[in-house]
Amino acid sequence: MPMSAKDVLSAYWDDGSLPVDPGYIATQMGISVLAAPNLDGSGHYEPTGAKNGGPLITYNPKESIVRQRFTIAHELGHHALSHGPRDRDTPENFTMIFSDPKEVAANKFAAHLLMPKDFVHALIQVRGVRELEKLASLFKVSKAAMRYRLKDLGYGIR
């Protein structure tokens, strides 16, 4: 049964701190997460790819930390949304102009997981954090990902 990012956070991110750790969450969900230096692309999800026959997420450790985190969250989205095996994800799959509905859904899942709405609202409205770079740093995401999430939430921060 598909799970939303909010459901996953509620069930598997019990300390409520930032930044959210998608690798830890995946592991708590029984998913193996492995760095794959020879991976052709950014990431991959295979429902039965692990040595134990369970789900496997691989990611490219040569990419930036924020890209690695988004990739793991994106691949976790494929798992949580019951998308089945996915081809190798490339950086192009992570852009908001990509049109494959499952890739779009995995991107949205990753954004919601890494930048939970309640945390974003609290930082902006309660703590008064309004600088894009500071927000991106707190959530440990790229400025582009933070910009998209802020726009999605109706904030005009640039």
C-alpha positions as CSV (number, residue, x, y, z in Angstrom):
1,M,0.0,0.0,0.0
2,P,1.4,3.4,-1.0
3,M,2.6,5.7,1.8
4,S,2.9,9.5,1.7
5,A,6.1,11.3,2.8
6,K,4.2,12.5,5.9
7,D,3.3,8.8,6.7
8,V,6.9,7.7,6.3
9,L,8.2,10.6,8.5
10,S,5.6,9.9,11.2
11,A,6.5,6.2,11.3
12,Y,10.2,6.3,10.8
13,W,11.7,9.7,11.7
14,D,11.0,9.7,15.4
15,D,13.4,12.3,16.6
16,G,11.9,15.2,14.6
17,S,15.2,16.9,13.9
18,L,16.7,18.5,10.9
19,P,18.1,17.6,8.5
20,V,15.9,14.5,7.8
21,D,18.1,11.5,7.0
22,P,16.6,9.6,4.1
23,G,19.2,6.8,4.4
24,Y,18.4,6.2,8.0
25,I,14.6,6.1,7.2
26,A,15.2,3.7,4.3
27,T,17.2,1.4,6.6
28,Q,14.4,1.6,9.2
29,M,12.0,0.5,6.5
30,G,14.1,-2.5,5.7
31,I,15.6,-1.1,2.6
32,S,19.3,-1.6,1.9
33,V,21.1,1.6,0.8
34,L,24.4,1.3,-1.0
35,A,26.8,3.7,-2.5
36,A,27.6,2.6,-6.1
37,P,30.6,4.5,-7.4
38,N,30.2,2.9,-10.9
39,L,26.5,3.7,-11.1
40,D,25.5,5.1,-14.5
41,G,23.2,7.8,-13.2
42,S,22.2,9.2,-9.9
43,G,20.3,6.4,-8.3
44,H,18.3,3.2,-8.7
45,Y,15.5,1.4,-6.9
46,E,15.1,-2.4,-7.1
47,P,12.3,-4.0,-4.9
48,T,14.3,-7.3,-4.7
49,G,17.8,-6.2,-5.4
50,A,19.4,-6.6,-2.0
51,K,21.5,-9.7,-1.1
52,N,18.8,-10.8,1.2
53,G,16.2,-10.4,-1.5
54,G,14.7,-7.3,-0.1
55,P,14.5,-3.8,-1.5
56,L,17.7,-1.9,-2.6
57,I,18.5,1.7,-3.2
58,T,21.8,2.5,-4.8
59,Y,23.1,6.1,-5.3
60,N,26.2,7.7,-6.8
61,P,28.6,8.8,-4.1
62,K,30.5,11.0,-6.6
63,E,27.7,13.5,-6.7
64,S,27.3,16.3,-4.1
65,I,25.9,15.4,-0.7
66,V,22.7,17.3,-1.3
67,R,22.2,15.4,-4.6
68,Q,22.9,12.1,-2.8
69,R,20.3,12.9,-0.2
70,F,17.7,13.9,-2.7
71,T,18.5,10.8,-4.8
72,I,18.0,8.5,-1.8
73,A,14.7,10.3,-0.9
74,H,13.6,10.1,-4.5
75,E,14.3,6.3,-4.7
76,L,12.6,5.9,-1.3
77,G,9.6,7.6,-2.9
78,H,9.5,4.9,-5.6
79,H,9.4,2.3,-2.8
80,A,6.8,4.1,-0.7
81,L,4.6,4.8,-3.7
82,S,4.8,1.1,-4.8
83,H,6.3,2.0,-8.2
84,G,8.1,-1.3,-8.7
85,P,11.6,-1.5,-10.2
86,R,12.8,1.7,-11.8
87,D,15.4,2.3,-14.4
88,R,18.6,4.2,-13.5
89,D,17.7,7.7,-12.5
90,T,19.7,10.5,-14.0
91,P,20.0,14.1,-13.0
92,E,17.4,15.0,-15.7
93,N,14.8,12.8,-13.9
94,F,15.1,15.1,-10.8
95,T,14.1,18.3,-12.7
96,M,10.6,19.6,-12.3
97,I,10.1,19.6,-16.1
98,F,10.4,15.8,-16.3
99,S,7.0,14.4,-17.3
100,D,7.0,10.7,-16.3
101,P,4.3,10.6,-13.7
102,K,6.2,8.2,-11.5
103,E,9.3,10.4,-11.6
104,V,7.3,13.5,-10.8
105,A,5.6,11.7,-7.9
106,A,9.0,10.5,-6.6
107,N,10.4,14.0,-6.8
108,K,7.4,15.4,-4.9
109,F,7.8,12.7,-2.3
110,A,11.5,13.5,-1.9
111,A,10.8,17.2,-1.5
112,H,8.0,16.5,1.1
113,L,10.3,14.1,3.0
114,L,13.4,16.3,3.1
115,M,11.5,19.6,3.6
116,P,8.4,18.8,5.7
117,K,5.8,21.5,5.4
118,D,5.5,21.9,9.2
119,F,9.3,22.4,9.6
120,V,9.4,24.9,6.7
121,H,6.5,26.9,8.2
122,A,8.0,26.8,11.7
123,L,11.4,28.1,10.4
124,I,9.9,30.9,8.4
125,Q,6.9,31.9,10.5
126,V,8.2,31.3,14.0
127,R,12.0,31.7,13.7
128,G,11.9,34.3,11.0
129,V,14.4,32.5,8.7
130,R,13.8,34.0,5.2
131,E,17.1,33.5,3.4
132,L,17.0,30.8,0.7
133,E,20.6,29.8,1.4
134,K,20.0,29.5,5.1
135,L,16.9,27.4,4.6
136,A,18.6,25.1,2.1
137,S,21.5,24.7,4.6
138,L,19.2,23.8,7.5
139,F,17.4,21.2,5.4
140,K,20.7,20.1,3.7
141,V,19.2,20.4,0.2
142,S,20.1,22.3,-2.9
143,K,19.0,25.9,-3.3
144,A,17.0,24.8,-6.4
145,A,15.2,22.1,-4.4
146,M,14.5,24.6,-1.6
147,R,13.2,27.2,-4.1
148,Y,10.8,24.7,-5.6
149,R,9.5,23.6,-2.2
150,L,9.0,27.2,-1.1
151,K,7.1,28.0,-4.3
152,D,5.0,24.8,-3.7
153,L,4.2,26.1,-0.2
154,G,3.3,29.6,-1.4
155,Y,6.3,31.4,-0.2
156,G,7.9,34.1,-2.3
157,I,11.4,33.7,-0.9
158,R,14.1,33.8,-3.6
